[in-house]
Amino acid sequence: MKRLALAAAALLLALPSLAGEFFEKNGVALRGYDPVAYFTEHRPVEGSAEFTAEYQGSTFRFANKANRDAFAAAPTQYAPQYGGYCAYGTALGQKVAVDPAAFSVVDGKLYLNYNRDIQKQWSGDIPGNITKADANWPAVRRLTKVVE
């Protein structure tokens, strides 16, 4: 329990950086991971600069043409919730970076977390955390700083 409390404190006290519409690193959303692969392969898969698509001003990468085309046809089906920022952080009212390996697909929606320790906290009450994050997202979305 103490370890989880320390992880949450680190999450909230980390130095912030600037934010965009979707969580981006090096000019690409999701640190370059393929959002469709979370649904088709049930794991994070790095995308390729060869297969990209723009959505809401962000560049997404894909592992292959089929995934890119699926995303282009239905981006809201595959785009991560809360702009790809940490779902638990959003539930706490913060805009927080993510680790692409800390994810869950719940009711057909992709949720990402800061790291696997934070994902464990998120998983402790997914319905409650989704309710909080949904309520907080309009305000969190407007934040200009991201906790890294």
Protein Blocks (a to p, Z undefined) as FASTA:
>chain_A
ZZmmmmmmmmmmpccddddfbdceehiahhhpafklmmmnopacdddfklccdeehiacd
dfbfklmmmmmmmmmlmpcghhlpafklmmnopacdddfklccdeehiacddfblmlmmm
mmmmmmlmmmmmmmmmmmmmmpcbdcZZ
